[in-house]
Amino acid sequence: MNRLTEGGDPNPPTTPQPNTVTRLKQQIASGRYRVDADAVAREMLFKLRIVSISRRALLADQARGAGRAARGSPDE
């Protein structure tokens, strides 16, 4: 189910509504549930971007900290 092409909210609430859970349970029980591969891929890429951004931020922070340590404290 692609929310963007169906006119749904591109930022759905993080907590599913009870009717959504019930509908999904019914689809799974009847064997009609299908994974939206595009949505899964988007989420995976989004999470990889977050990891990459976080890693760069940590490395930049470490580099700044190492630069301060090499120069000494401002009181010296």
N, C-alpha and C positions, 0 to 999 in steps of 0.2 A: 504494500500500500504506500504510494508516494503522496505525501500530504501536499507538496507543492503543486503537482499537476491536478490534484483533486480540489484545489482551492482552499485547502485547510491551512491552519496556522502553521507557519514554518518553524515556530518555537513552541511546541506543545508543552503543556505543564509536565513537570517532572514526575508527579504522582498521577498514574492513570485513573481515569474516572471509573467508578464501579461497573458501568455498563460496558466499558471497553474491556475490562478484565473478563466479564461474563461472556462477551462476544468471542474473545480470544479462546477461552476455555471450550466454548462450543465448537469453534473451528478446529481446534486441536483434536477434540474428542471425535469429531466426524471425519477427520483426515483431510479437511479442506484448507488448513492453515498453510500458507506459503511465506517463506522468508523473503523480505524485500532486499535483494542482494545490493542494490544501489544504496539503500539506507545504511546497510552494514558497512559497505565500503567507505561511505562518507564519514561515518563515525570512527572507523579505524584511522582514516587519514587525518581527521580532526585531532584525535588523541596523539598520533605521531607528531603532528605540528606542535601540540602543547608540550610534549616531551622535548622536542628539539629547541623550542623557545626557552624552556626551563633550563635545559642544559647549557645553552649559550649564556643565559643570565648568571648561572652559577659560576661558569668559567670566567666571565667578565668580572664578577665580584671577587673571585680568587686572585685574578690578575691585579686588580686595584689594591687588594690587601697586601700582596707581595710587593707592589711598588711602594706602598707606605712603609713597609717594614725595612726595605732597602735604604730609603731616604732617612729613616730615623724619625723620632717624634719631633713635633714643631717646637718643643721646649728646649731642644739641644742647640 
